[in-house]
Each structure stands twice: as structure tokens, then as C-alpha cells.
Amino acid sequence: MAARTRDMTRGNPTKLILSFCLPIIAGNLFQQFYSLVDTLVIGQVEGVTALAAVSAAGWLDWTVLGLAMGMAQGFSIQIAQSFSAENAALMVGIATPSATACYAAAEDKDIPVIFTAITDPVGAKLDSGNITGTSDVLPVEGQLKLIRALQPDAKTIGIVYTTSEANSVYSVNVYQEKAADYGFTIEAVGVTAQSEVTQAVDTLIARGVDCFSNLTDNTVVGVLPAILEKTNEAGIPVYGSEIEQVKIGCAASAGIDYIQLGR
């Protein structure tokens, strides 16, 4: 069974737009039902003051979280430049943003750089110069075999990923290439911010996916407990990509072990 690909430039525009937007609308409705239940429970049990506090604090929580993540990525550039200015003997970057910052800061001085936890170092242009490291590319075929063994009748796998994260885009492409070999189709929804993740999950639930496969996507993994809350309510298993995700609540994983990778 081949992965489904639809050319949005061909065919009846009205039907194409409706086929694209209806699952999103359904996902939004599910999100509203989720908020409605929260409102009913908190309003009835705790009262109006508690309900107002939850509503007001939600946006503050996302703001602080987004600010912290943005600052962490931005500061990696400043830290790498500081290491370069101090003529460090060696620089180590963990994950693509940090490794890219180290590579850029060290290139003029030929400081050696070691990276780790990068799925696609070639795609990140970290494959030339005085740099080396280890990749955490996901064993996609192993994951597909695992899902097929545990869910013999499953047809569709849902994936939420960050469109700006090169590692995630690479992994989704591999899933789409390999899925048909195991009788699956992939339904992937891209997000640009962490606040969009749970809505993307609602969209995939509305599309009727049989399970989810979670990537090592920093944006998505950051709200994995919220994802699992939704999927557990819907009775849909989530397969993790590494052992820590299983500890949080994913059903199983054929993924990587970061401790072993570091060794």
C-alpha cells in the first residue's frame, strides 16, 4: 500500500480545499470539547475564581516556555562564539542548533568540533571540515516492524513534527518512503510552535489514525504528557523513539538509547 500523496494544484478547488480543511476543523472541535470539559469540571468543583486563574495562566505558561526555548537556542550562538574567542581546544555540540553554532564559530580557527544527537548531519551541512560525531538517526524500519507486530490490523500511523526542525523532516520522509513496505500509510501534520502540537494531535485523531509514532522532536516531546493524555482518552497507542519516552507513557519503542549513543 503506497503512502498517500495529493497534488493540491490539480482537480476541483472546492473539493480539494474541503478535503484539506475538514480534518483541521474536526480537530479544532475536539480541542473545544476538551476545553469545555475543563471548564465544566473546574467551574463546578472549584468555582469561577479557579476557572479564571486556569484560563489566564495557560497563556502565561506557553509564553514562558516559548521564551525559554527561544533564548536557549539563541544563547547557543553566543556561547559558541565565546568558546571560539577563548581558543578552546575542542567544542562539543549536542543536537543540530548547538552543533551548527559551534561549527560556525570554530571554522575560521580550525577548532575541532564533535557533535551528537543529530539525525541528518549531511542535511545540516556538518559533513565537511574539522568536525565529526555520532548520529541518532531513528531505526524507522524497526519501529514499523514493531508496530505491525503489536497492531496487525493497523493501517495508518500519525506523526506530529516541527516543520523547521531538519531532523524531524528527514525522519518523516524516511517513514513515508518505508511505510508502504509494511502496509502502512503515514498521516503527518507539521507544526511551527509548541502551542500547536495538541491541536495537531486532535487533527490526526479526527482523521482516524490507528496509532502515533513520536519522533525525537524537541518541540513535540516537550508536551508529550499532554499528547498521551489525549491519545489515552481516544484509546490510540503512541510509540516512542527512545526509552525515556516509554518511561513517560508511550506503549513501546524500537528506537535509540541515548546513554549507549554517548558511550
Helices and strands as residue ranges (DSSP letters): H 13-45, H 48-85, E 91-94, H 96-106, G 107-109, E 113-118, E 131-135, H 140-150, E 156-162, H 166-178, G 179-182, E 185-191, G 194-196, H 197-206, E 211-213, H 218-221, H 224-234, E 238-242, H 243-248, E 252-256, H 258-262
